[in-house]
């Protein structure tokens, strides 16, 4: 079981990361263009709209979509999908009422008149998010990770392409950023739709567990609407309140810097974490059922984070302003500073978030609920303290420190519930310590010598050296690359014979 689970986790994550790598490339190529077409104020308004939208999205499917990977048969999967679709239609009505009832008050409170119009995107975002969650979790259950990855690629391509086109044609503006994102979401849904349709059209022939009724499925997975959905609401609130407080305390430009730094960093790194999470959830549940532990699945998930995310996070922590100035333009220097401040918190999030479904596998959704309460209280409190002590940088430093400590405690509890050791996590932090001296010459070149291009050359050399050391030390990396090269050579050899 252990070897099969590890192989499936690695291969599934690799499929998602390989396909989503194309989405990352699109994002990296598009970001310098988009950052010059739209202003920090535009991103600030979009961040505020998304914060409000996320509250509606927190209620998506009343949490039942998260039960799809836990279904016992394909017939039960289809029942859960139908249940989720019906709930989505029912919740769409209050989502439409939200901008009608609250649009003017939100615009007045945050002193952003444009919100009264742009909040009409809330029901559109809600619908796209609900359908997208159903589609991707169905792909996970069905093992169709390639289709899910292609959906992510289509979302990125259509979304970024629409933003650039609208920015050039219309001259920028928050409206076109929101519209471009929605267009991308619709494209992703169209690509992932076959997985959902195949489940809905499936008819059991008695070779599986019998199909259950809608009421039976709702009762069996009642922990999701009773506890998990409220955990999601608290989690979203804790994510949205910082944006709204930053807007209230410091204005939309600061929100724009914060939002842009988060999006720019989490676009590539978040895809890694999302890929791991999508595969980890069903595979972790399977390992727990068969062995009474989730240690091997967790160790492999942490290894993937260690091998893919440490170098970028350390580089951002040491050279955030340099990277943002070089890639996005001088107006985004402050966003680079924010990324430095938030780097420790983002690293812990990349570790904890993908494996946090351990709480659901172990039927401990209540513990996750308590963590969300702690986060809900601590994040706004940290920002308020930082606002009282100083400016936005101080506020974000308090926010990052508190969030990092909460993630560390959550990680310890997850390991206990999963009956896993901490050796994988220790190896991850050891990798970070190894990366620091390799990035140090670049940091000296930028902060002491004030030479942008010398620093960039040293950074490239440090990253290359670190990757070489990883290749030399890690059998997983060597074997993976050797396998890819072997398949490439086998694919080329028939052509050579024909020639």
N, C-alpha and C positions, 0 to 999 in steps of 0.2 A: 504493500500500500504506500509506504513512505516514498519509494523510488518513483512510483507512478504519479503520486501527488506532486513531487518535486519537478518531475519532467513536465507535467501539465502546467504547473504554475509558471515555470521558466518559459516554456514554448508559448503559452497563452499571452504572457506579459510581453514576450518578444514580438509576437504578431501585432499586438496593439501598439507597441512602441515603434515598430518598423513602419506601420502604416501611418501612425500619428506623427512619425518623424517628418513626413511630408507636410503635415499641418504646421509643424514647428518651423520648417523651412519657409513656408508661405508667410507665417507670422513674422519671422525674423526679416525677411525681405520687405514685407509690407510696412512694418513698424516705422522705419525711418521716413517713408513717404507719408504715412498717416500722421506722424508727429509733426510734420511740416505743413500739413493741410489744415490741422485742427489745433486749437489753442489749449493751454492748461485749463482755462475757464470752461471750454467745451467739455473736456473730460471731467471736470468737476461737476457740471450739471448732469452728465450721463451717470456718474457715480452715485449722485443723489437719487436719480430715478431708479437705478438698479437696486439701491438699498431699500426703497419702498417696495419695488417689485418682489424682492426676495422674501418679504413677509408673506405675500400671497403665495409664492412658490413653496414656502415651508409647509403649507397644507396640502400640497399636491398628492392626490390619490389617498389622502388621509394616512399616508405611510404604507399602504398595502403594496405599493410597487416593490418595496424592499423585501417583501415576502416571496417574490417570484423565484429568486435563486434557492429558496428553501423548499419549494414544492416537491412532492414525492413522485409525481408522474407528469407526463406531458399534458394529460387531460386536466390535471389540477392547475398546471401553468396557464392553460387556456382560460380556465374559470377565473383565475386571479387577474388575467389581462382584461377580461370583460368587466369584472368588478371595478378595476381601476378606471376604465373608460367611462363607466356609468357615473362614478364619483366625480370624475373630471368635469363631465357635463353639468352635474349639479352645482359644483363649486364655481363654475364659470360665471354664474349670475352675480354672486357677491363680489367677484373680481371686477366685473363691469361697474358695479355700484361704487366701488372704492374711489375712483377718480372723480365721480360725480359728487360724492359726499365730502371728500377730504381734499380735493385738489386745491381749492382756493385757500383753505386754512394752512396747508403745507407750504404753499408759495409765500404766504404772508409771514409765517414763522421763520422760514429760512431766508427770507428776503431775496427770493429768486422767482420773479414773476413768470418766467418761462415754464416753471413746473406745472402751472395750472393747465397748460396745454399738453405738455409732454407726458404727464401721468396717464394719458390715454394709452400709452404703451403697456401699462400694467397688465390688463387682461390678455394682450397678445403674448407678452413674455410668459405669463402664467400658463397659457394653453401650450405654447411651444415647450416649456420646461416639463410639464406633465407628460406630454406625448413622448418627449425625448427620454425621460427617465424610464417610462414603460418599455420603449424600444431597446435601449441599451441593456437594461437588466434582463430582458427576454433574450437578447443576443448572448449574454453571459450564461444564462441557464442552458441555452441550446448549444453552447460551445462555439458560436459563430463569431469569434473574436475578430476575424478578418473583416467581416461585414461591419461590425461596430467601428473598427479602425477606419475603414473607408468612409463611413458616415462622418467621422471626425474630420477627415481630410476634406470632404465636400463642404462641411460647415465652415472650415477655415478659408477654403478657396473662395467660396461664394460670398462669405461675409466680408473678408478683407477686400476682395475685388469690388464689391458694391460700395464699400466705404470710400475707396480711392476714386471710383468713378463719380460718385455723388459729390465728393469733396472738390474734384476738379470742375465738375459741371455747375455746382451750386455755390461754390466758394466757401465751403466749410459750414460748421454749425452743429450743435448737439443733436438736432433732429436727424441729421443724416448719419451720424454715428449709430444712433439707436436703430434706424431703419436698416442700415447695413447689417447689423447684428441679427435682426429678425430674419432678413433674407437668407443669411447663412444657416440659421436654425431650421428654416423650412427645407433647405436643400439637404441637410443632414437627415431630417425625418424621412424624406422621400427615399433616400438610399437605404435606411435601416428598416423601412416598412415591410420588406419581404419576410423578415424573421417573425414579425408580429402576425402577419397574415398566415404564415405556415402553421403557427400555433393555433390561431383561431379556426382554421379550416381542418385541423387534425381531428380524426375520429378514432377513438380507442376501440380495439378489437379484442379486449379482454386479456392482453398480454402484459398489462401494467396494473398498478393499483387503480381501482375504479375511480371514475370522475366524481367530483364532489359538487354539491350545489353551491350557489353563490352564498347562501346563508352559512353553509358548512365551512366554506373557505374563510369567510369573514370571522366566524367564531374561532376557528383553529389558529388564526394569526391575529387575534385580537390585541396582542401586546403592542402592535404597531400603531393603531389609532389611539389606544389608551395611554401609551407611554412614549413610543418613539416619535410620533408626530409632534408631541409637545416638546420633546428634546430638540427636534428640528427647529421648532419655533424659537426656543430659547437660543439655539446656536445661531440662527439667522439674525435674531435680535442683537446678539452680542457682536455679530459682524457688521450689522447695519448701523448700530448706534455710534460707533466711532466715526463713520463717514458723516452722519448727521451732526454730531458734536463738533467735528472739525469744521464743518460748514458754518455752524453757529458761532464757534469761537474765533475762527481765523479766516473764513471766506472761501469762495468756490475755487480760487487759484490753488490754495493749499490742498483742498480735496482733489483737485486735478493732479497735482504732483503725487499725492498718496496713491490715488487710483491708478495712475499711469505706471508708477513704480511696481505696484502689485501685479498689474496685468503683464507688464514686460518680463518680470521674473517668473511668475507662475505660469505663463504661457508654455515655455518649454518644460520647466520642472514640474508643474502641475500635471502635465500629460503623463509624466513618469509615474507620479503618485496615483493618478486616476487609473492608469493601466494596471498598476499593481492591485489597487482596490477592487477593480472589476473582476480580476481573476481570483484574488485572495478570498473574497467572501464565500463563493461556493466551494472552493477547494479547502479552505479552513474548516468550513462546516463538515465536509466529508471526512477530513482527517480526525476531527473531534469525535464524530460518530463511530469511527472504526478503531481509534487508538486511545481516546480519552485525553488527548493532548493536541496542541496546535503548534508545538515548538518548531518542527521542521519547516512548516509553511512560513512561520514568522521569521525564522533565521534566513530563509531564502529571500523573503521580501525585503528585509533589512539589508541584505547583501546587494540587492539590485539598487537600492537607494545609495548605498555606499559607493558603488562603482560608477554611478551615473550623475549624482547630484553634488558630491562633495566639492569637486574642483570649481564648478560655477558658483556655489555659495561662498566659498573662501575667497574667490576672486572678487565677488561683489562686496563682501565685507571689507576687503582691503582697498578696492579701487572702484567703488560704485560710481562716483562722479566722473571719473575718466571714461568709463564705459558708456555712461548715458550721454555725455557730451559728444563723444566720438560717433556713436551710432545714431542718436536722435537729434543732435543739435545743441547749441549752447543754452537755449532756453530751458532745457531739461536738467541742468546741473543740480538743482535742488531736489529733483526726483531721485537722482543718484545718491545724494546724501541720505534721503529717507530710506533708500534701499539698504545702505550700510547699517543704519540703525535697526532696521527690521530683520536683518539677516539671521541672527540667532533664533528668533521666533519662527521664521519661515523654515529653517532647517528642522526644528523640532516638529513643526506641522507636517513636513514631508515624511517624517518617520512615523508619527502617531496616527495621522489621518487614514492612511491606507489600511492599517491593522485595527482601527477602532471598531470594526464590525465584530471583533471578538466579543464585545458586550452583547451583541445580538445573538451570536452563535451560542453563547453560554446563558442565554435568557436573563441577562442582567441589564436590560434596557433602563431600569430604574437608576442604576449607578451612573450610566451615561447622562441621564436626566439631571442628576445632582451635579455632575461636572458642568453641564450647560448652565445651571443656576450660578455656580461659582464664576464661570466666565462672564455671564451676563452682568454680574455685580462688579467684578474686578476690572474689566476693560474700560467701561465708562469712568469708574473711579480713578483709574490710572491716568486717563486723559484729562480729567478734571484737575487732578493733582498737578500734572505737568503744565496745564494752562495757568494754574495759580502760581507755580514756581517760575515760569518763563514763557517761551514761545512755542511754536509747533514742534521744533526739534526736541525740546525737553519733554513735551507731551508724548511724542512718539517713543522716546527712550523709556519712559515709565510704562507705556503700553507694551513695548517689546519685552521688557524685563518681567513684568507680571505674567504675560502670556507664555513666556519660556518656562517659568517655574511651574505653571499649571500643567503644561504639556509634559514636563519631566515626571511629575507625580502621576499623571494619567498613564504614562508609559510603564511605570513600575507596577501599577495595578493591573494593566493589560497583561504583562508578563506573568503575574501571579495567576490570573484567571486562565490563561492559556497553558499554564504549567510549563513555561519556557524559561530558559536561562537568559542572562544579560550579556553573554559573551559576544553575540552578534552586534549589539549596540555599542559595546566597548570597542570592538574592532572599527566601527564606524567613526567614533570620535578619535581613535588612533589615526585613521586615515586623514582626518581633518588636520591633525597636528603635523602629519608628514607633509601636507600641502602648503602649510604656512611658510616654511623657509624657502620653498621653491617660488613663491609669489613675492617674497620680501624684496628682492632686487627691483622688481617692477614698482612696488610701493615706494621705495626710496627714490627711484627715478622720477616719480610723479610728485610726491609730497615734499621732497628735499631739493631735487635738482630742477623741478618745475619743467620737465621735458616730456611732453605728451607722447611723441613718437618713439623716443628711447624706451619709455615705460611700456608702450604697447609691444615693442619688439621683445623686451624682457619677459613680459607676460606670456607672449606666444611661446617663447622658449621654455618657460617654467611649466606651462600646461603640457607641452609636448613631452618634456622629461617626466612629468608625473604620469602621463598616460603610458609612456614606455615602461615605467616601473610597475604599473598595474598589470600590464601585459606579461611582464616577466614573473610577477608573483602569483597571479591568479589563474589557476587551471580552467576555471569557468570561462574566462575571457578567451584564453588561448584555444580551448576546445570549440567554443562558439565560432570564432573567426576561422579556425581550420575547417570546421564543418561547412561554413559558407563558401570558402575557397574551393573545397572539394566538390560541392554541388555545382559551382560555376564551371569548374574544369570538366565535370561530366557532361554538363549541358553543351559545352563548346566542342567536345571531342567528336560527336557525330558529324558536325559540320566539317571538321578538318578531314575526316575520312572521306566524305563525299567530294571534297575538293580534290 
